[in-house]
């Protein structure tokens, strides 16, 4: 049975990913910062709650130790936790604003990946799935036919662009682990005040595809629900 750990999984895309993977037969470890919300979501979905705050090294280490003691292995790590940051334009944005977004959306992935890598390497076919955004793609944000080209959100877009590049570097530097990144698409979640046209089920298609496809499908890919986006 596949054991999957998901960060930021008490609501939105993370929760729906957990629900779908439980349905697919995975042992799902539902990571969340808020114990009450995390326990409630895990109980409703048939997952196991593991408390984790991806901005806190001690919390991330404790989560990895908890999983090591209970499951002993992680087959799939889904780095889903993320924040939108302040709704400010470039002229009003401060370094602290950007640092707070990077702390969750980029450094949180670094912390979690580093702590869980020993557990992943106990798996026969380990996989890491990073949840980024089309807003992190230079190609998509410069395509006038795409909604991404109309968005001005400097901190969020910079964090997701950095996560896309981090993924390519992890994939090159850790050939024993499959590392991919996804764009969920414009999905209705708390992150955008539920303004997206996609449902959370549609928004989790790419993550679920990668989590269930098994070995032999390559690494270092950037995908959305329709397939590979490619780089640029």
C-alpha positions as a printed NumPy array, in Angstrom:
array([[  0.   ,   0.   ,   0.   ],
       [  1.26 ,   3.482,  -0.884],
       [  1.873,   5.836,   2.031],
       [  1.389,   9.48 ,   1.122],
       [  2.112,  12.545,   3.257],
       [  0.38 ,  15.812,   2.285],
       [  1.112,  19.213,   3.819],
       [ -1.602,  21.845,   4.209],
       [ -4.231,  19.145,   3.851],
       [ -7.03 ,  20.226,   6.173],
       [ -8.785,  22.276,   3.457],
       [ -8.829,  23.196,  -0.207],
       [ -6.614,  21.365,  -2.67 ],
       [ -4.777,  19.481,   0.065],
       [ -7.959,  18.094,   1.583],
       [ -9.349,  17.071,  -1.797],
       [ -6.046,  15.386,  -2.673],
       [ -6.25 ,  13.48 ,   0.612],
       [ -9.847,  12.46 ,  -0.053],
       [ -9.088,  11.186,  -3.538],
       [ -5.972,   9.285,  -2.513],
       [ -7.737,   7.621,   0.409],
       [-10.361,   6.571,  -2.132],
       [ -7.548,   5.25 ,  -4.357],
       [ -6.29 ,   3.038,  -1.531],
       [ -3.386,   5.091,  -0.211],
       [ -2.508,   5.339,   3.447],
       [ -2.833,   9.114,   3.719],
       [ -1.06 ,  11.144,   6.37 ],
       [ -2.851,  14.467,   6.54 ],
       [ -0.443,  17.201,   7.545],
       [ -1.81 ,  20.453,   8.929],
       [ -0.735,  23.229,  11.282],
       [ -4.057,  23.521,  13.154],
       [ -4.639,  20.42 ,  15.334],
       [ -8.408,  20.886,  15.585],
       [ -8.948,  21.367,  11.857],
       [ -6.437,  18.644,  11.009],
       [ -7.948,  16.039,  13.32 ],
       [-11.442,  16.829,  12.051],
       [-10.458,  16.542,   8.384],
       [ -8.507,  13.331,   8.931],
       [-11.388,  11.729,  10.81 ],
       [-13.859,  12.686,   8.083],
       [-11.637,  11.374,   5.291],
       [-10.207,   8.217,   6.853],
       [ -6.664,   9.585,   7.031],
       [ -4.231,   9.982,   9.928],
       [ -3.51 ,  13.498,  11.156],
       [  0.093,  14.599,  11.643],
       [  0.675,  18.102,  12.965],
       [  3.172,  20.123,  10.94 ],
       [  3.988,  23.807,  10.559],
       [  6.237,  24.018,   7.509],
       [  7.714,  27.325,   8.719],
       [  9.027,  25.724,  11.929],
       [ 12.062,  23.415,  11.752],
       [ 11.184,  21.738,  15.065],
       [  7.612,  21.082,  13.951],
       [  8.752,  19.584,  10.648],
       [ 11.305,  17.377,  12.431],
       [  8.663,  16.226,  14.908],
       [  6.296,  15.331,  12.068],
       [  8.967,  13.26 ,  10.339],
       [  9.789,  11.511,  13.627],
       [  6.098,  10.749,  14.157],
       [  5.826,   9.156,  10.71 ],
       [  9.067,   7.232,  11.2  ],
       [  7.731,   5.775,  14.45 ],
       [  4.313,   4.878,  13.043],
       [  4.634,   4.082,   9.318],
       [  8.411,   3.938,   8.902],
       [  8.292,   4.963,   5.235],
       [  6.808,   7.562,   2.889],
       [  6.238,   6.693,  -0.758],
       [  4.817,  10.02 ,  -1.924],
       [  5.368,  13.477,  -0.426],
       [  2.976,  16.179,  -1.598],
       [  4.288,  19.655,  -0.751],
       [  0.951,  21.445,  -0.919],
       [  1.006,  24.014,   1.907],
       [  0.978,  27.555,   0.596],
       [ -0.215,  31.108,   1.175],
       [ -1.182,  33.916,  -1.179],
       [  0.426,  36.698,   0.823],
       [ -0.718,  40.325,   0.953],
       [ -2.757,  41.847,  -1.871],
       [ -0.226,  44.58 ,  -2.633],
       [  1.202,  45.92 ,  -5.847],
       [  4.932,  46.255,  -6.472],
       [  5.145,  49.835,  -5.164],
       [  3.748,  48.907,  -1.746],
       [  5.382,  45.511,  -1.293],
       [  7.983,  45.199,   1.46 ],
       [ 10.811,  42.736,   1.9  ],
       [  9.013,  41.336,   4.954],
       [  5.903,  40.708,   2.828],
       [  7.926,  38.673,   0.347],
       [  9.889,  36.862,   3.042],
       [  6.68 ,  35.673,   4.722],
       [  5.392,  34.174,   1.463],
       [  8.714,  32.564,   0.604],
       [  8.916,  31.096,   4.105],
       [  5.836,  28.977,   3.435],
       [  5.794,  28.463,  -0.321],
       [  9.494,  27.823,  -0.894],
       [ 11.405,  27.32 ,   2.355],
       [  8.574,  25.178,   3.704],
       [  9.175,  22.795,   0.82 ],
       [ 12.904,  22.759,   1.532],
       [ 12.363,  22.025,   5.222],
       [  9.795,  19.311,   4.629],
       [ 11.677,  17.627,   1.801],
       [ 14.914,  17.515,   3.779],
       [ 13.219,  16.055,   6.868],
       [ 11.226,  13.43 ,   4.956],
       [ 13.919,  12.396,   2.479],
       [ 15.253,   9.532,   4.659],
       [ 11.698,   8.121,   4.84 ],
       [ 11.214,   8.541,   1.101],
       [ 14.444,   6.712,   0.386],
       [ 13.074,   3.671,   2.197],
       [ 10.439,   3.405,  -0.539],
       [ 11.032,   1.347,  -3.659],
       [  9.668,   4.145,  -5.839],
       [  9.754,   7.453,  -3.942],
       [  8.063,  10.523,  -5.382],
       [  7.845,  14.196,  -4.438],
       [  5.08 ,  16.354,  -5.891],
       [  5.394,  20.114,  -5.449],
       [  2.237,  22.18 ,  -5.863],
       [  3.172,  25.394,  -7.661],
       [  1.064,  27.453, -10.095],
       [  0.908,  28.575, -13.671],
       [  1.736,  31.95 , -12.139],
       [  5.231,  30.553, -11.589],
       [  5.723,  29.937, -15.306],
       [  7.448,  32.652, -17.337],
       [  5.875,  31.215, -20.475],
       [  2.296,  31.281, -19.188],
       [  2.528,  34.7  , -17.548],
       [  3.685,  36.174, -20.879],
       [  0.955,  34.517, -22.952],
       [ -1.848,  37.078, -23.505],
       [ -4.351,  34.283, -24.098],
       [ -3.825,  32.994, -20.541],
       [ -5.377,  34.431, -17.396],
       [ -1.95 ,  34.194, -15.736],
       [ -0.777,  37.11 , -17.905],
       [ -3.365,  39.415, -16.283],
       [ -2.318,  38.828, -12.667],
       [ -0.019,  41.122, -10.677],
       [  0.944,  39.358,  -7.454],
       [  4.718,  39.811,  -7.039],
       [  5.322,  37.845,  -3.844],
       [  3.162,  34.856,  -4.76 ],
       [  4.346,  34.58 ,  -8.358],
       [  7.995,  34.897,  -7.331],
       [  7.57 ,  32.155,  -4.734],
       [  5.996,  29.79 ,  -7.245],
       [  8.599,  30.54 ,  -9.918],
       [ 11.274,  29.725,  -7.351],
       [  9.478,  26.487,  -6.486],
       [  9.396,  25.476, -10.14 ],
       [ 13.156,  26.001, -10.408],
       [ 13.754,  24.251,  -7.084],
       [ 11.902,  21.243,  -8.469],
       [ 14.134,  21.024, -11.533],
       [ 17.221,  21.176,  -9.32 ],
       [ 15.914,  18.517,  -6.948],
       [ 15.098,  16.285,  -9.913],
       [ 18.631,  16.663, -11.298],
       [ 20.328,  16.342,  -7.934],
       [ 18.306,  13.403,  -6.58 ],
       [ 17.969,  10.926,  -9.436],
       [ 16.81 ,   8.227,  -7.005],
       [ 13.622,  10.189,  -6.263],
       [ 10.985,  11.207,  -8.796],
       [ 10.405,  14.962,  -8.318],
       [  7.725,  16.816, -10.262],
       [  5.788,  20.071, -10.   ],
       [  2.159,  20.809, -10.836],
       [ -0.051,  23.733, -11.741],
       [ -3.513,  23.034, -10.275],
       [ -5.085,  25.734, -12.448],
       [ -7.383,  28.541, -11.354],
       [ -9.353,  26.673,  -8.72 ],
       [-11.946,  27.947,  -6.248],
       [-10.217,  27.892,  -2.84 ],
       [ -9.708,  30.153,   0.164],
       [ -6.464,  31.291,  -1.475],
       [ -8.427,  33.286,  -4.078],
       [-11.659,  33.888,  -2.147],
       [-13.218,  30.984,  -4.083],
       [-13.09 ,  32.969,  -7.328],
       [-11.571,  30.253,  -9.519],
       [-13.726,  28.545, -12.159],
       [-12.36 ,  25.052, -11.457],
       [-13.604,  22.751,  -8.713],
       [-11.123,  21.379,  -6.187],
       [-11.514,  17.989,  -7.832],
       [-10.422,  19.428, -11.175],
       [ -7.638,  21.302,  -9.405],
       [ -6.207,  18.102,  -7.938],
       [ -6.205,  16.066, -11.154],
       [ -2.498,  16.6  , -11.832],
       [ -1.428,  15.775,  -8.27 ],
       [ -3.539,  12.627,  -8.147],
       [ -2.24 ,  11.522, -11.533],
       [  1.366,  11.811, -10.358],
       [  0.661,  10.202,  -6.978],
       [ -0.942,   7.16 ,  -8.56 ],
       [  1.002,   6.669, -11.808],
       [  3.778,   4.545, -10.308],
       [  7.391,   4.259, -11.517],
       [  8.75 ,   4.649, -15.02 ],
       [  7.235,   8.012, -15.918],
       [ 10.24 ,  10.275, -15.639],
       [ 11.122,  13.108, -13.318],
       [ 11.524,  16.883, -13.436],
       [  8.173,  17.469, -15.129],
       [  5.824,  20.467, -14.929],
       [  2.225,  19.373, -15.429],
       [ -1.338,  20.615, -15.23 ],
       [ -4.525,  18.549, -15.493],
       [ -4.186,  18.388, -19.289],
       [ -0.583,  17.146, -19.376],
       [  2.899,  18.594, -19.478],
       [  3.231,  22.367, -19.543],
       [  6.913,  22.346, -20.363],
       [  9.479,  24.946, -19.427],
       [ 10.051,  28.518, -20.453]])
